[in-house]
Amino acid sequence: MTKQSMPAEKTQEAPQDALQVELQALIGDAEKLLQHAADMAGDQADELRKHIQLNLQRARETLGRSEEVIRQRAVDIQQVSETYIKNNPLQALGIAAGVGLLIGLLLGNRQHDK
């Protein structure tokens, strides 16, 4: 791995980890609500509902941040790709031709197998 790719991967992993923690907390709260629904008085049920709503809101916010990180990563990859193609047009053409040839060979072998 290059030094340039490591911070972007860590940036992407952090929201995913936070999202996982938030979703686990939400699931735990929902399970508590289901288990205790019959036994709870009004105040206890209201408190648990508020706690679940808070966790839902945090999960939504974390999802929003994760989406933004992924979107920004895609933009970064696009910019790096465009720069590489502009700086190395013959190599980019060679790579594209190689990938096309590989896909053609794979599809050709697939049709012969049928």
Z-matrix of the N, CA and C atoms (Angstrom, degrees):
N
C 1 1.452
C 2 1.518 1 110.10
N 3 1.291 2 117.15 1 145.51
C 4 1.443 3 120.40 2 178.26
C 5 1.512 4 109.55 3 -87.81
N 6 1.313 5 114.33 4 162.39
C 7 1.465 6 118.99 5 179.17
C 8 1.518 7 110.85 6 -65.90
N 9 1.360 8 116.57 7 -29.17
C 10 1.453 9 119.82 8 -178.37
C 11 1.518 10 112.09 9 -69.67
N 12 1.337 11 118.82 10 -34.00
C 13 1.455 12 120.80 11 -175.03
C 14 1.520 13 112.47 12 -80.94
N 15 1.320 14 118.46 13 -23.11
C 16 1.452 15 121.04 14 -175.31
C 17 1.531 16 113.09 15 -64.00
N 18 1.349 17 120.49 16 -48.15
C 19 1.470 18 118.21 17 -179.76
C 20 1.516 19 112.60 18 -62.42
N 21 1.320 20 118.27 19 -36.84
C 22 1.463 21 120.62 20 179.70
C 23 1.519 22 110.30 21 -65.49
N 24 1.346 23 117.18 22 -38.92
C 25 1.459 24 119.94 23 178.99
C 26 1.516 25 110.49 24 -67.48
N 27 1.336 26 117.46 25 -41.22
C 28 1.459 27 120.37 26 178.43
C 29 1.517 28 110.50 27 -65.13
N 30 1.341 29 116.07 28 -37.77
C 31 1.460 30 120.19 29 177.67
C 32 1.513 31 110.21 30 -62.65
N 33 1.318 32 117.30 31 -38.43
C 34 1.459 33 121.48 32 -179.08
C 35 1.522 34 110.52 33 -74.19
N 36 1.335 35 118.15 34 -35.86
C 37 1.458 36 121.23 35 -178.06
C 38 1.525 37 111.63 36 -70.63
N 39 1.320 38 118.49 37 -36.48
C 40 1.458 39 121.48 38 -176.61
C 41 1.522 40 112.14 39 -59.44
N 42 1.348 41 120.04 40 -49.83
C 43 1.466 42 118.93 41 177.28
C 44 1.517 43 112.89 42 -63.46
N 45 1.333 44 117.20 43 -34.56
C 46 1.459 45 119.85 44 179.17
C 47 1.515 46 110.29 45 -65.68
N 48 1.343 47 117.63 46 -41.62
C 49 1.456 48 121.26 47 177.95
C 50 1.528 49 110.49 48 -64.76
N 51 1.327 50 116.59 49 -43.25
C 52 1.458 51 120.57 50 178.82
C 53 1.517 52 110.67 51 -63.33
N 54 1.316 53 116.48 52 -40.48
C 55 1.463 54 120.91 53 178.59
C 56 1.522 55 110.30 54 -62.86
N 57 1.317 56 116.96 55 -41.97
C 58 1.455 57 120.66 56 -179.97
C 59 1.526 58 110.55 57 -62.99
N 60 1.329 59 117.58 58 -41.98
C 61 1.467 60 121.08 59 178.70
C 62 1.522 61 110.36 60 -63.87
N 63 1.340 62 116.46 61 -43.72
C 64 1.462 63 120.63 62 -179.75
C 65 1.527 64 111.11 63 -63.74
N 66 1.315 65 117.03 64 -43.00
C 67 1.464 66 120.05 65 -179.92
C 68 1.529 67 111.47 66 -67.13
N 69 1.328 68 117.73 67 -36.60
C 70 1.460 69 120.65 68 176.65
C 71 1.530 70 110.57 69 -64.82
N 72 1.329 71 116.91 70 -40.87
C 73 1.461 72 120.57 71 177.34
C 74 1.523 73 110.64 72 -63.89
N 75 1.323 74 116.52 73 -40.90
C 76 1.454 75 121.26 74 178.83
C 77 1.530 76 110.92 75 -63.13
N 78 1.316 77 116.75 76 -43.81
C 79 1.466 78 120.73 77 179.28
C 80 1.518 79 110.35 78 -63.67
N 81 1.325 80 116.22 79 -42.75
C 82 1.467 81 119.85 80 178.55
C 83 1.521 82 111.95 81 -61.27
N 84 1.324 83 116.78 82 -42.75
C 85 1.463 84 120.22 83 179.01
C 86 1.526 85 111.58 84 -66.12
N 87 1.312 86 116.33 85 -39.57
C 88 1.464 87 119.30 86 178.47
C 89 1.529 88 110.70 87 -64.55
N 90 1.328 89 116.66 88 -39.45
C 91 1.464 90 119.72 89 177.21
C 92 1.525 91 111.09 90 -63.84
N 93 1.341 92 116.75 91 -40.89
C 94 1.472 93 120.42 92 177.11
C 95 1.525 94 110.31 93 -60.43
N 96 1.317 95 115.66 94 -44.23
C 97 1.460 96 119.66 95 -179.06
C 98 1.520 97 110.76 96 -61.34
N 99 1.312 98 116.92 97 -43.58
C 100 1.461 99 120.13 98 179.73
C 101 1.527 100 111.53 99 -65.51
N 102 1.323 101 117.86 100 -40.14
C 103 1.454 102 121.53 101 -177.44
C 104 1.531 103 112.24 102 -69.15
N 105 1.311 104 115.82 103 -36.18
C 106 1.463 105 120.01 104 -173.63
C 107 1.524 106 114.22 105 -104.77
N 108 1.295 107 118.11 106 5.87
C 109 1.458 108 120.79 107 -174.99
C 110 1.527 109 112.09 108 -58.61
N 111 1.299 110 117.07 109 -40.72
C 112 1.461 111 119.88 110 -177.02
C 113 1.527 112 112.09 111 -72.86
N 114 1.322 113 117.91 112 -28.83
C 115 1.468 114 121.47 113 -174.29
C 116 1.521 115 113.81 114 -92.56
N 117 1.291 116 119.14 115 -11.33
C 118 1.461 117 120.61 116 -171.01
C 119 1.517 118 112.71 117 -85.40
N 120 1.311 119 112.93 118 143.18
C 121 1.463 120 120.38 119 170.96
C 122 1.527 121 107.20 120 -85.18
N 123 1.303 122 117.01 121 174.60
C 124 1.463 123 122.31 122 -176.31
C 125 1.512 124 114.63 123 -56.88
N 126 1.343 125 119.32 124 -45.69
C 127 1.459 126 121.95 125 -177.24
C 128 1.522 127 111.63 126 -66.37
N 129 1.324 128 116.92 127 -41.71
C 130 1.462 129 120.00 128 179.92
C 131 1.528 130 110.79 129 -65.45
N 132 1.312 131 117.17 130 -41.95
C 133 1.462 132 121.17 131 179.36
C 134 1.526 133 110.43 132 -64.85
N 135 1.334 134 116.80 133 -41.45
C 136 1.461 135 120.44 134 178.71
C 137 1.526 136 111.17 135 -62.64
N 138 1.323 137 116.29 136 -42.17
C 139 1.466 138 120.25 137 179.92
C 140 1.526 139 110.89 138 -63.27
N 141 1.313 140 116.80 139 -43.73
C 142 1.459 141 120.51 140 179.69
C 143 1.531 142 111.29 141 -66.78
N 144 1.334 143 117.02 142 -39.25
C 145 1.465 144 120.34 143 176.86
C 146 1.524 145 110.99 144 -62.02
N 147 1.334 146 116.89 145 -41.90
C 148 1.467 147 120.23 146 178.43
C 149 1.526 148 110.48 147 -63.21
N 150 1.327 149 115.63 148 -40.42
C 151 1.465 150 120.28 149 179.01
C 152 1.529 151 110.32 150 -63.95
N 153 1.324 152 117.79 151 -42.28
C 154 1.466 153 121.89 152 178.51
C 155 1.528 154 110.20 153 -66.18
N 156 1.321 155 117.27 154 -41.41
C 157 1.458 156 120.11 155 178.74
C 158 1.523 157 111.22 156 -62.75
N 159 1.328 158 117.06 157 -39.41
C 160 1.459 159 120.93 158 177.45
C 161 1.532 160 110.50 159 -62.99
N 162 1.343 161 116.33 160 -44.05
C 163 1.467 162 119.67 161 178.43
C 164 1.526 163 111.71 162 -65.57
N 165 1.320 164 117.47 163 -37.44
C 166 1.463 165 120.74 164 176.07
C 167 1.531 166 110.87 165 -62.25
N 168 1.310 167 116.21 166 -43.57
C 169 1.463 168 120.48 167 179.38
C 170 1.528 169 110.64 168 -62.57
N 171 1.337 170 116.80 169 -43.31
C 172 1.463 171 120.00 170 178.53
C 173 1.530 172 110.85 171 -64.25
N 174 1.327 173 117.20 172 -39.32
C 175 1.469 174 120.51 173 178.48
C 176 1.527 175 110.14 174 -63.81
N 177 1.329 176 117.19 175 -41.49
C 178 1.469 177 120.61 176 177.77
C 179 1.521 178 111.27 177 -61.95
N 180 1.346 179 116.47 178 -43.78
C 181 1.459 180 120.93 179 179.49
C 182 1.531 181 110.64 180 -63.49
N 183 1.332 182 116.37 181 -41.65
C 184 1.458 183 120.23 182 179.15
C 185 1.522 184 110.60 183 -65.24
N 186 1.327 185 117.43 184 -40.38
C 187 1.470 186 120.91 185 176.00
C 188 1.530 187 110.62 186 -60.48
N 189 1.318 188 116.06 187 -41.78
C 190 1.466 189 120.59 188 178.96
C 191 1.517 190 111.81 189 -62.40
N 192 1.336 191 116.39 190 -42.45
C 193 1.469 192 119.90 191 177.84
C 194 1.523 193 110.66 192 -65.95
N 195 1.319 194 117.11 193 -41.24
C 196 1.471 195 120.87 194 179.30
C 197 1.523 196 110.22 195 -61.52
N 198 1.317 197 115.98 196 -42.48
C 199 1.460 198 120.15 197 179.11
C 200 1.516 199 110.61 198 -61.66
N 201 1.327 200 117.31 199 -42.33
C 202 1.460 201 121.23 200 -179.91
C 203 1.530 202 111.08 201 -65.83
N 204 1.329 203 117.31 202 -40.04
C 205 1.465 204 120.95 203 178.39
C 206 1.526 205 110.11 204 -62.84
N 207 1.320 206 117.21 205 -44.15
C 208 1.462 207 121.33 206 179.74
C 209 1.525 208 110.54 207 -64.98
N 210 1.312 209 116.34 208 -42.02
C 211 1.467 210 120.50 209 179.08
C 212 1.534 211 110.38 210 -62.52
N 213 1.342 212 116.94 211 -43.52
C 214 1.458 213 120.67 212 179.97
C 215 1.522 214 110.98 213 -66.17
N 216 1.323 215 116.19 214 -37.57
C 217 1.470 216 120.54 215 177.88
C 218 1.532 217 110.16 216 -62.71
N 219 1.321 218 117.64 217 -40.76
C 220 1.468 219 121.24 218 178.10
C 221 1.526 220 110.68 219 -63.80
N 222 1.323 221 117.38 220 -40.46
C 223 1.462 222 121.02 221 177.96
C 224 1.525 223 109.80 222 -64.27
N 225 1.337 224 116.73 223 -42.98
C 226 1.467 225 120.71 224 178.63
C 227 1.519 226 111.31 225 -61.10
N 228 1.331 227 116.76 226 -44.29
C 229 1.468 228 120.89 227 179.32
C 230 1.529 229 110.40 228 -62.90
N 231 1.322 230 116.54 229 -40.73
C 232 1.462 231 120.37 230 178.89
C 233 1.526 232 110.53 231 -62.40
N 234 1.328 233 116.81 232 -43.53
C 235 1.466 234 120.29 233 -179.29
C 236 1.523 235 111.50 234 -65.61
N 237 1.332 236 116.89 235 -42.03
C 238 1.461 237 120.50 236 178.26
C 239 1.526 238 110.29 237 -63.75
N 240 1.336 239 116.65 238 -41.59
C 241 1.468 240 120.82 239 179.04
C 242 1.523 241 111.23 240 -62.55
N 243 1.314 242 116.44 241 -45.54
C 244 1.462 243 120.33 242 179.96
C 245 1.520 244 111.11 243 -62.69
N 246 1.321 245 117.01 244 -41.12
C 247 1.465 246 121.08 245 178.67
C 248 1.523 247 110.35 246 -63.92
N 249 1.326 248 116.85 247 -43.47
C 250 1.460 249 120.76 248 179.88
C 251 1.526 250 110.69 249 -62.50
N 252 1.322 251 116.20 250 -44.29
C 253 1.467 252 119.88 251 -179.20
C 254 1.527 253 111.05 252 -64.59
N 255 1.329 254 117.44 253 -39.99
C 256 1.466 255 120.47 254 179.00
C 257 1.526 256 111.13 255 -66.84
N 258 1.336 257 116.65 256 -37.91
C 259 1.463 258 120.29 257 -178.03
C 260 1.528 259 112.91 258 -81.68
N 261 1.323 260 118.30 259 -24.12
C 262 1.465 261 122.73 260 -176.49
C 263 1.530 262 110.68 261 -135.44
N 264 1.314 263 118.18 262 65.04
C 265 1.470 264 119.20 263 -174.02
C 266 1.527 265 113.37 264 -64.51
N 267 1.328 266 118.45 265 -38.30
C 268 1.459 267 119.74 266 -178.78
C 269 1.526 268 111.59 267 -69.26
N 270 1.320 269 117.09 268 -40.30
C 271 1.466 270 119.81 269 176.90
C 272 1.520 271 110.70 270 -64.06
N 273 1.334 272 116.68 271 -41.82
C 274 1.465 273 120.44 272 179.10
C 275 1.521 274 110.36 273 -62.57
N 276 1.321 275 116.82 274 -40.67
C 277 1.464 276 120.79 275 177.84
C 278 1.524 277 110.75 276 -64.66
N 279 1.320 278 116.89 277 -41.51
C 280 1.465 279 121.14 278 177.71
C 281 1.518 280 111.96 279 -63.14
N 282 1.321 281 116.80 280 -42.59
C 283 1.469 282 120.91 281 178.30
C 284 1.525 283 110.04 282 -63.21
N 285 1.329 284 116.80 283 -45.66
C 286 1.466 285 120.49 284 179.79
C 287 1.531 286 111.04 285 -61.54
N 288 1.334 287 116.73 286 -41.41
C 289 1.462 288 119.94 287 179.21
C 290 1.526 289 110.12 288 -65.93
N 291 1.331 290 117.61 289 -41.43
C 292 1.467 291 121.46 290 178.72
C 293 1.514 292 112.09 291 -62.53
N 294 1.323 293 116.34 292 -43.73
C 295 1.469 294 120.32 293 178.65
C 296 1.529 295 109.81 294 -64.63
N 297 1.318 296 117.02 295 -41.75
C 298 1.461 297 120.44 296 178.12
C 299 1.520 298 111.81 297 -62.36
N 300 1.322 299 116.67 298 -42.01
C 301 1.458 300 121.23 299 177.71
C 302 1.521 301 110.88 300 -63.30
N 303 1.318 302 116.52 301 -44.47
C 304 1.467 303 121.18 302 179.17
C 305 1.525 304 111.24 303 -60.77
N 306 1.317 305 117.21 304 -45.54
C 307 1.472 306 121.07 305 178.83
C 308 1.528 307 110.03 306 -63.57
N 309 1.340 308 116.58 307 -40.90
C 310 1.458 309 119.78 308 178.12
C 311 1.519 310 112.25 309 -62.43
N 312 1.330 311 117.23 310 -41.80
C 313 1.460 312 120.81 311 177.63
C 314 1.524 313 111.55 312 -64.60
N 315 1.314 314 115.93 313 -43.43
C 316 1.469 315 119.26 314 179.26
C 317 1.522 316 111.84 315 -63.45
N 318 1.313 317 116.72 316 -42.90
C 319 1.468 318 119.83 317 178.80
C 320 1.521 319 110.98 318 -68.29
N 321 1.322 320 117.14 319 -36.96
C 322 1.461 321 120.30 320 178.05
C 323 1.517 322 111.42 321 -64.68
N 324 1.324 323 117.75 322 -42.12
C 325 1.465 324 121.38 323 177.41
C 326 1.519 325 111.39 324 -66.50
N 327 1.284 326 116.50 325 -34.69
C 328 1.462 327 121.38 326 -179.96
C 329 1.526 328 110.87 327 -65.64
N 330 1.322 329 117.55 328 -39.68
C 331 1.456 330 120.89 329 -179.87
C 332 1.520 331 111.48 330 -71.27
N 333 1.334 332 116.70 331 -32.60
C 334 1.468 333 119.35 332 177.80
C 335 1.519 334 111.76 333 -70.71
N 336 1.337 335 117.82 334 -28.63
C 337 1.462 336 122.17 335 -179.87
C 338 1.518 337 111.90 336 -70.78
N 339 1.289 338 118.70 337 -23.89
C 340 1.465 339 121.48 338 -177.02
C 341 1.459 340 108.87 339 -77.74
